[in-house]
Amino acid sequence: MKQYFRSYPLPWRSFYKVPLGMAAIVSLAWQGAGAAEPGKVLHPVALSKDVLAGKGLIDFDPWPKAMQIKPIKSHRSISWFVGETLTSIIYEADDGLLTFTDLPYEEHVRILHGRAILTSVDGHRQIFDPGDDFIVPKGWSGTWQLSGQYREIATFETRSLDAAMQRWFGK
């Protein structure tokens, strides 16, 4: 029987169903997140090599149907750092093709595995492979194709990401 770990400080993160055995990974990922309390010493937050390799990622709700051109069978992620300003996640997905209209946040992406092909509404196509970094600007519209056991590390502005998750997933 699975138990759920729901001590995330922001509402949309509460939809992650985390098996009890994963709670340690999730809680370690959260160490140091947020503003410093008076007298509290903060430390850099290291990304676990296991999480970076895709271990311990958590399945979550499908993308809204209107965003799926070629549906993604399943996708997983974990927020390894959530701060007042920035949120960093590891995201992994089966092959698929999504469409975005007026992306509501800026996103920095580093491809860890697989390939991403982003095609802007004007037809400009860019291919990103493992080790590639790119920024998707707020307001971008186009398609995002994921293939080859796609995995990325992505960083967002926290409030904008939270608003998008609320809009897309209702959480």
RAKACOR-V331855 format. One record per pair of residues at least 4 apart in sequence whose C-alpha atoms are under 6 Angstrom apart, sorted by the first residue. I is the first residue (numbers start at 1). J is the second residue. D is the distance in Angstrom with one decimal. If there is no record, write none. Layout:
i = <I & I>
j = <J & J>
d = <D & D>
This chain:
i = <2 & 3 & 3 & 4 & 4 & 5 & 6 & 8 & 12 & 23 & 29 & 29 & 30 & 32 & 33 & 33 & 34 & 34 & 50 & 51 & 57 & 57 & 57 & 58 & 58 & 59 & 59 & 60 & 67 & 67 & 68 & 69 & 69 & 70 & 70 & 71 & 72 & 72 & 72 & 74 & 75 & 75 & 76 & 76 & 77 & 77 & 78 & 78 & 79 & 79 & 80 & 80 & 81 & 81 & 82 & 83 & 85 & 85 & 86 & 86 & 86 & 87 & 87 & 87 & 88 & 88 & 89 & 89 & 90 & 90 & 91 & 91 & 92 & 92 & 93 & 94 & 95 & 95 & 96 & 96 & 97 & 97 & 98 & 98 & 99 & 99 & 100 & 100 & 101 & 102 & 102 & 102 & 103 & 103 & 103 & 104 & 105 & 105 & 106 & 106 & 106 & 107 & 107 & 107 & 107 & 108 & 108 & 108 & 108 & 109 & 109 & 109 & 109 & 110 & 110 & 110 & 110 & 111 & 111 & 111 & 111 & 112 & 112 & 112 & 113 & 113 & 113 & 114 & 114 & 114 & 114 & 115 & 115 & 115 & 116 & 116 & 116 & 116 & 117 & 117 & 117 & 117 & 118 & 118 & 118 & 118 & 119 & 119 & 119 & 119 & 119 & 120 & 120 & 120 & 121 & 121 & 128 & 146 & 165 & 166 & 166>
j = <19 & 19 & 20 & 17 & 18 & 18 & 14 & 13 & 171 & 27 & 80 & 81 & 81 & 42 & 82 & 83 & 83 & 84 & 55 & 55 & 76 & 77 & 78 & 76 & 77 & 75 & 76 & 76 & 98 & 99 & 98 & 97 & 98 & 96 & 97 & 96 & 94 & 95 & 96 & 94 & 92 & 93 & 91 & 92 & 90 & 91 & 89 & 90 & 88 & 89 & 88 & 89 & 87 & 88 & 87 & 87 & 157 & 158 & 156 & 157 & 158 & 155 & 156 & 158 & 154 & 155 & 153 & 154 & 152 & 153 & 151 & 152 & 150 & 151 & 150 & 149 & 146 & 147 & 145 & 146 & 144 & 145 & 143 & 144 & 142 & 143 & 141 & 142 & 141 & 139 & 140 & 141 & 138 & 139 & 140 & 138 & 138 & 160 & 136 & 137 & 138 & 135 & 136 & 155 & 156 & 134 & 135 & 154 & 155 & 133 & 134 & 153 & 154 & 132 & 133 & 152 & 153 & 130 & 131 & 132 & 152 & 130 & 151 & 152 & 130 & 150 & 151 & 147 & 148 & 149 & 150 & 128 & 129 & 147 & 127 & 128 & 145 & 146 & 126 & 127 & 144 & 145 & 125 & 126 & 143 & 144 & 123 & 124 & 125 & 142 & 143 & 124 & 141 & 142 & 141 & 142 & 132 & 150 & 169 & 170 & 171>
d = <5.2 & 5.7 & 5.4 & 5.6 & 5.3 & 5.7 & 5.4 & 6.0 & 4.3 & 5.9 & 4.5 & 5.9 & 5.7 & 6.0 & 5.5 & 4.8 & 4.4 & 5.3 & 5.3 & 4.9 & 5.4 & 4.9 & 5.4 & 4.9 & 5.3 & 5.8 & 4.2 & 6.0 & 5.4 & 5.0 & 4.7 & 5.4 & 5.6 & 5.0 & 4.7 & 5.4 & 5.7 & 5.9 & 4.6 & 5.8 & 5.7 & 4.1 & 5.8 & 5.2 & 5.3 & 4.3 & 5.5 & 5.5 & 5.9 & 4.2 & 6.0 & 5.5 & 5.6 & 5.2 & 4.4 & 6.0 & 5.7 & 5.4 & 5.7 & 4.8 & 5.0 & 5.6 & 5.3 & 5.3 & 5.6 & 4.3 & 5.7 & 5.4 & 5.7 & 4.5 & 5.6 & 5.4 & 5.5 & 4.1 & 5.5 & 5.8 & 5.1 & 4.4 & 5.9 & 5.3 & 5.7 & 4.3 & 5.5 & 5.2 & 5.7 & 4.3 & 5.2 & 5.5 & 4.4 & 4.0 & 5.2 & 5.1 & 5.3 & 4.7 & 5.2 & 5.5 & 4.6 & 5.3 & 5.8 & 4.7 & 4.5 & 5.5 & 5.2 & 5.8 & 5.0 & 5.8 & 4.5 & 5.4 & 5.2 & 5.5 & 5.4 & 5.8 & 4.5 & 5.6 & 4.3 & 5.6 & 5.4 & 4.6 & 5.5 & 5.6 & 4.5 & 4.9 & 5.3 & 5.0 & 5.2 & 5.2 & 4.9 & 5.6 & 4.2 & 5.3 & 4.3 & 5.7 & 4.8 & 5.3 & 6.0 & 5.2 & 5.5 & 4.9 & 5.7 & 4.5 & 5.8 & 5.0 & 5.7 & 5.3 & 5.6 & 4.6 & 5.8 & 5.5 & 4.2 & 5.4 & 5.2 & 5.3 & 5.9 & 4.2 & 5.8 & 4.8 & 5.8 & 5.9 & 5.4 & 4.4 & 4.8>
